[in-house]
Amino acid sequence: MSNLLENKTALVTGVANRWSIAYAIASAFRREGAQLVLTFQGERQRQTVEELGHDLGAAKIFNCDVTKPDELDRLATELRSLAPSLDVAMHSIAFANKEDLSNPFLQTSRDGFLLAQEVSAYSLVSLSRTVAPLMANGGAILTLTYLGSTRVLPNYNVMGVAKASLEASVRYLASELGPQKIRVNAISAGPIKTASARAVKDLSRMLEAVVAHAPLRRNTEPAEVGDTAVFLASDMGRGITGSVIFVDSGYHIMGL
């Protein structure tokens, strides 16, 4: 690679541990020369994210709960003091109650449904509203989605509905922010054995299905998602917005 993000400042949310997709993306951004900014949510995550940020050479690490407007406002203020402009914002935040993933979808609670929507979908809208004014020279906003947004996958349930909402939000945001030269895209990664993915019941069966049926006959590697994020964040992806880019060994094209 050749410093595709040199002189760019990139915000990455959702880095939980070394095995998270967000960590792979942050690592790829840093490798390509970006000034890296990370966020964590709450004191419980502080030490872990600070250690990871140190290893990644992050310029700053901020506490930010994207469901709280005052914390988003504070994040905007801190980002303004760090760099003249923000170039990339990576949204990698999602959550649903475990019981709403394992129980039949029909039994999804109202509170569980709304929680999944707020954290997994609306947070992209609120984060975009926060960072768009900082992208004076244009920029790229990215998020992570999954095939369960358009197809019924066992035990994905309420998260599939939330990801469908997330993808629709990508399109509407891309339309509104395009005149400001801000691109908005989603990466649909194949199933990856991360800590958050383990909340999905029978994850191992999903991984086995990809190996058996995907054209490339293998599962997705986090680094592949990171490299795709670099492409979309860099000037090489300057003509792409409002899109869902699949990084899943081709599994999404298969009928059986």
C-alpha positions in Angstrom: 0.0 0.0 0.0 1.1 3.6 -0.5 -0.2 5.9 2.2 -3.7 6.2 0.7 -4.9 8.1 3.7 -1.9 10.4 4.3 -2.8 13.8 5.7 -6.3 12.6 6.6 -7.9 12.4 10.0 -10.1 9.3 10.6 -12.5 8.7 13.5 -13.2 5.1 14.3 -15.9 4.1 16.8 -16.6 0.6 18.3 -13.1 -0.7 18.8 -13.7 -3.3 21.5 -10.6 -5.6 21.3 -8.0 -6.8 18.9 -10.4 -9.2 17.2 -13.1 -6.7 16.4 -13.7 -5.6 12.9 -13.4 -2.0 14.0 -9.8 -2.7 15.2 -8.9 -4.2 11.8 -10.3 -1.1 10.1 -8.4 1.3 12.5 -5.2 -0.7 11.9 -5.7 -0.4 8.1 -6.4 3.3 8.4 -3.2 3.9 10.4 -1.1 1.7 8.1 -2.2 4.0 5.2 -1.1 7.2 7.1 -4.3 8.5 8.7 -4.2 10.4 11.9 -6.4 8.1 14.0 -9.0 9.1 16.6 -10.8 6.4 18.6 -13.9 6.5 20.9 -14.9 4.2 23.7 -18.2 4.0 25.7 -17.9 4.3 29.5 -15.2 3.6 32.0 -15.5 -0.1 31.6 -14.0 0.1 28.1 -11.5 2.9 28.8 -8.4 0.9 29.7 -8.8 -1.6 26.9 -9.3 1.0 24.2 -6.5 3.2 25.5 -4.1 0.3 25.3 -5.3 -0.5 21.8 -5.1 3.1 20.8 -1.5 3.3 22.1 -0.6 0.2 20.0 -2.2 1.8 17.0 -0.6 5.1 17.5 -3.9 6.9 17.8 -3.7 10.7 18.2 -6.6 10.9 20.6 -9.1 8.7 22.4 -12.4 10.1 23.5 -15.2 8.8 25.6 -18.5 9.0 23.7 -21.8 7.3 24.0 -23.5 7.9 20.7 -27.0 7.6 22.3 -26.3 10.8 24.3 -26.5 14.1 22.4 -24.3 16.0 25.0 -21.5 13.5 24.5 -21.7 13.8 20.7 -21.6 17.6 21.1 -18.5 17.2 23.3 -16.9 14.9 20.7 -17.4 17.5 18.0 -15.7 20.2 20.1 -12.8 17.9 20.9 -12.4 16.9 17.2 -12.4 20.6 16.2 -9.5 21.2 18.6 -7.5 18.3 17.2 -7.5 18.9 13.5 -8.7 21.6 11.0 -11.1 19.1 9.5 -12.3 15.5 9.8 -12.0 13.3 6.7 -13.3 9.9 7.6 -15.8 8.6 10.2 -16.2 4.9 10.7 -19.4 3.9 12.4 -19.1 0.3 13.8 -21.7 0.3 16.6 -24.5 -2.2 17.0 -26.4 -3.9 19.8 -29.4 -6.0 20.6 -30.5 -7.9 23.7 -29.3 -11.5 23.6 -32.8 -12.8 24.1 -34.1 -10.8 21.1 -31.5 -12.7 19.0 -32.2 -16.1 20.4 -35.9 -16.0 20.8 -38.4 -16.2 17.8 -38.7 -12.8 16.1 -42.4 -12.7 16.9 -41.5 -12.5 20.6 -39.3 -9.5 20.2 -40.1 -7.0 23.0 -41.0 -3.4 22.1 -38.1 -2.1 24.3 -35.7 -4.6 22.7 -36.8 -3.6 19.2 -36.4 0.1 19.9 -33.0 -0.4 21.6 -31.6 -2.3 18.5 -32.9 0.5 16.3 -31.4 3.3 18.4 -28.0 1.8 18.9 -27.5 0.0 15.6 -29.2 2.4 13.1 -30.2 5.8 14.5 -26.6 6.2 15.9 -25.4 6.5 12.3 -27.7 9.4 11.8 -26.7 11.1 15.0 -23.0 10.5 14.4 -23.3 11.8 10.8 -25.1 14.9 12.0 -22.1 15.4 14.4 -19.3 14.9 12.0 -20.7 16.4 8.8 -20.0 20.0 9.8 -16.4 19.0 10.5 -15.9 17.7 7.0 -15.2 21.1 5.4 -13.4 19.6 2.4 -15.7 16.7 2.0 -15.2 13.2 3.4 -16.3 9.7 3.9 -18.7 8.2 6.4 -18.7 4.4 6.6 -20.7 1.8 8.5 -20.9 -2.0 8.9 -23.9 -4.1 7.9 -24.7 -7.7 7.2 -26.7 -9.9 4.8 -29.4 -10.4 7.4 -30.7 -7.0 6.4 -32.2 -8.4 3.2 -32.4 -12.1 3.8 -33.9 -14.1 6.7 -31.0 -15.7 8.6 -31.7 -17.9 11.7 -31.2 -16.1 15.0 -30.3 -12.7 13.5 -33.9 -11.5 14.0 -34.2 -8.0 15.4 -30.6 -7.2 14.3 -31.6 -7.9 10.7 -34.4 -5.4 10.9 -32.0 -2.9 12.5 -29.5 -3.4 9.7 -32.2 -2.9 7.1 -32.9 0.4 8.7 -29.2 1.2 8.8 -28.8 0.6 5.0 -31.8 2.8 4.2 -30.2 5.5 6.4 -27.0 5.2 4.3 -29.0 5.9 1.2 -30.8 8.9 2.6 -27.7 10.3 4.2 -25.7 9.9 0.9 -28.4 11.9 -0.9 -28.4 14.7 1.6 -24.7 15.0 2.2 -23.6 14.5 -1.4 -23.7 18.2 -2.3 -21.2 18.7 0.6 -18.9 16.2 -1.1 -19.5 13.7 1.8 -19.9 10.1 0.7 -21.8 7.6 2.8 -21.4 3.8 2.3 -21.8 0.5 4.1 -19.6 -2.6 4.1 -21.5 -5.9 4.4 -19.0 -8.3 5.8 -19.4 -12.0 6.0 -19.8 -13.6 9.5 -16.6 -13.2 11.5 -15.9 -14.8 14.9 -15.8 -11.6 17.0 -16.9 -11.1 20.6 -20.1 -9.4 19.5 -20.9 -11.9 16.8 -20.9 -14.7 19.5 -24.2 -13.2 20.7 -25.8 -14.7 17.6 -26.9 -18.3 18.4 -25.3 -21.0 16.2 -22.7 -18.7 14.8 -20.5 -21.7 13.9 -23.2 -23.0 11.6 -23.2 -19.6 9.7 -19.4 -19.8 9.3 -19.7 -23.4 8.1 -22.3 -22.4 5.5 -20.1 -19.8 4.0 -17.2 -22.2 3.7 -19.5 -24.7 2.0 -21.4 -22.4 -0.4 -19.5 -19.1 -1.0 -17.7 -18.9 -4.3 -14.3 -18.5 -2.6 -15.1 -21.4 -0.2 -13.8 -19.6 2.8 -14.8 -17.1 5.5 -14.1 -13.4 5.6 -11.0 -12.1 7.3 -11.1 -8.9 9.3 -8.2 -7.5 7.3 -10.2 -7.8 4.1 -12.9 -5.5 5.6 -10.2 -3.1 6.7 -8.7 -2.9 3.2 -12.2 -2.2 1.7 -12.7 0.5 4.3 -9.4 2.1 3.2 -10.6 2.1 -0.4 -13.9 3.7 0.4 -12.3 6.3 2.7 -9.6 7.2 0.2 -9.7 9.2 -3.0 -9.8 5.9 -4.9 -13.5 5.5 -3.8 -14.4 9.1 -4.6 -17.2 8.1 -7.1 -19.0 5.7 -4.7 -21.7 6.7 -2.3 -25.0 5.3 -1.1 -23.8 1.8 -1.7 -23.4 -1.5 0.2 -20.1 -3.2 -0.7 -20.1 -6.9 0.1 -16.9 -8.4 1.5 -18.2 -12.0 2.1 -16.3 -14.3 -0.2 -19.2 -13.9 -2.6 -21.8 -15.6 -0.4 -24.5 -13.0 -1.0 -24.8 -14.0 -4.7 -25.8 -17.6 -3.9 -29.3 -18.9 -3.9 -28.5 -22.3 -2.2 
